[in-house]
Amino acid sequence: MRSSKYSLSLSAILTAALLAACGGNGDEDAAAEFQTARVVRQTLVSSVQATGTIEPVRVIDVKSQASGEILEMPVELGDAVEKGALLVRIDPRDVRNAHEQAQADLVVAKARLDVAERRLNRSSILRDSAVVTDEELETAILNHADARASVVKAETNLELAEDRLDDVVVRAPIDGIIVLKNVEEGQIVTSTREVTGGTTIVNMADLTRVQVRTLVDETDIGKLQPGLPAEITVEAYRDRVFRGQLLKIEPQAVVQQNVTMFAVLTQITNLDDLLRPGMNADVEIVIGRRAEVLTLSNSAVKTPREARELVEALGLDPVLLEARASSPRPRGRRRSELASNGEGRGADTSAAPGGDEDPEATAQRLQGMSRDERRHYFQSLPAAERRRVLAAMQQFREQRQGGRQDAGQPRPAFVFLQDETGGLTLAPIMIGLSSWEQTEVLSGLAENDEVIEVPLALVQQRELLERFRRRTAVPGVSR
C-alpha cells in the first residue's frame, strides 16, 4: 500500500460498511470475510439468449383468378404437396360460357370485316367512275377500319377467355405444406379481379427452412451480426439441439414495458421435418468462443467506473486508478486501451494521447475525456500534431461505422487484491470476451491468482447513509 492513511484491513472495511448500512453499534456479527475468486483456465463461450416462436421463412397465400363454386379440393391441412399439384377445381360453367361468347364475337367481327372490305372495294371503283362522292368513299374507309379493329378486339377477348379456362384449376405454386385451409368443397370463392382481392384458398409454406423470431435487448444488438451461429432447443425435443444462424436484425425497435428491443430472426434448416410453426424455442446466439483462456468470475471484475465508486466508498488511495495494464493483441484482435463507451475516463485522464499510440488508442483515449478536457488538449497541440489526432479520430470513426462491435475487443478493468500487509489494493487488468458468469483475462493476472470479490452494494450502502445524513437525524449516525 502507498501509506497507512489508505491501508485498511479487509475485516475493518467490511465492518465499517455494514455498520454504515445498518446504523449498528459495532456488533461482532458484522465481522465477516469477503469472498474470493480464482483465475482459472477454461473454454469460454459468450452468447445472447432469447425466447421466441418458430415460423416459416416463406408463406404464400394461394388465391383463384376465377370465381365460382369449388367442385374438387383433394388436399387437407398439413398435406405436403409438390409444385404443380392440384389444389382446387372450380365450376367452369361461367368461364366456359364466356369462352363460347368470345368465339361467337370473333366470327361476327370477321364477317363484318369481310363486308366492309367488299364495300370499300366497290366504293373505290365507283369513285373512279364518278358514281359515288368523296364523302361516301371516306365513310367506307372508316367502316373498314372499325371492322378491322373489332376483329383485333374479338381475338384478344378470345385469348383471355382461353386463359381463364385454365384459371378454374388452381395448382400449388411451390413445394410445401398446407399450413392453413380456408375453404371446403361446395363453397363459393371470388377471384383476385374482385375489389375485395379474392378469397384465400390455402396458405402454403416451405418448412424445409424455418426461422425463430426473438426479441433481443438493445444493449446486446451491437454484438450481433448476420451469419453468427445459433443453437436452438424446443420443448418437443428437449434432448436435441438444432443448429442455425442469425438471418437478420429488423430495423424497427419494439418497446415492451419501457424496454427497447429489436426483433432478431434466426434461420434453421428443417430437413428432418421436426419443427412446426408456432413451437416455442430457446435461442442461444454464439457471439464468440475462446478455447483454454484465463477467466475470472464476473463478480470480481470491475469496470473503471465501478472501481472509482468503490475506491471512493472504501477510502482507498485514488492514485490506484491511474495504473493501466498492457493491451495485448491476442489472435489478431485490435489493440484498445479504453472501452468504446468511455468507461475508462477515470483511469488516466491526465495522460494525453501521445505520438507513439496507434490511431485507435488515440481516438479511444480522447473519447474518455470530457468536452472541456478535449478542448484544452487540442488548444495545446501544434498544428501538425492536431491534424494527426483529428485524422486518427476520423479513421477510428469510419472503422466503427463499417462494422459491428467486437465482443472480445480488449478493454480495461480492475480487480481488488489483498497485499502483503493484509490490506485491500486495486490492480489493473485487460479483459476480453465475457459470458453470463465468466470474463476472459487478457493481461494483469496469472493462472490461479486469487482476487477479492468486493460487492458493488457497498456504494449503494454509502449512498443510503449519505441520504440519511442529509435528510434526518438517525441515532448513531452523526450529521
Sequence and secondary structure as in RCSB ss.txt:
>XXXX:A:sequence
MRSSKYSLSLSAILTAALLAACGGNGDEDAAAEFQTARVVRQTLVSSVQATGTIEPVRVIDVKSQASGEILEMPV
ELGDAVEKGALLVRIDPRDVRNAHEQAQADLVVAKARLDVAERRLNRSSILRDSAVVTDEELETAILNHADARAS
VVKAETNLELAEDRLDDVVVRAPIDGIIVLKNVEEGQIVTSTREVTGGTTIVNMADLTRVQVRTLVDETDIGKLQ
PGLPAEITVEAYRDRVFRGQLLKIEPQAVVQQNVTMFAVLTQITNLDDLLRPGMNADVEIVIGRRAEVLTLSNSA
VKTPREARELVEALGLDPVLLEARASSPRPRGRRRSELASNGEGRGADTSAAPGGDEDPEATAQRLQGMSRDERR
HYFQSLPAAERRRVLAAMQQFREQRQGGRQDAGQPRPAFVFLQDETGGLTLAPIMIGLSSWEQTEVLSGLAENDE
VIEVPLALVQQRELLERFRRRTAVPGVSR
>XXXX:A:secstr
   TTT  BHHHHHHHHHHHHHT    GGG    EEEE EEEEEEEEEEEEEEEEES EEEEE SS EEEEE   
 TT EE TT EEEEE  HHHHHHHHHHHHHHHHHHHHHHHHHHHHHHHHHHHHTTSS HHHHHHHHHHHHHHHHH
HHHHHHHHHHHHHHHHHTEEE SSSEEEEEE   TT EE  TTSTT   EEEEEE TTEEEEEEEEEHHHHTT  
TT EEEEEETTEEEEEEEEEEEEEEEEEEEETTEEEEEEEEEEE TT    TT EEEEEEEEEEEEEEEEEEGGG
 B HHHHHHHHHHHT  GGGGG       GGG    SS TT GGGGTSTTS   TTS HHHHHHHHHTS HHHHH
HHHHHS HHHHHHHHHHHHHHHHHHHHS   TT  EEEEEEEE TTSBEEEEEEEEEEE SSEEEEEES  TT E
EEE  THHHHHHHHHHHHHHH  BTTB  
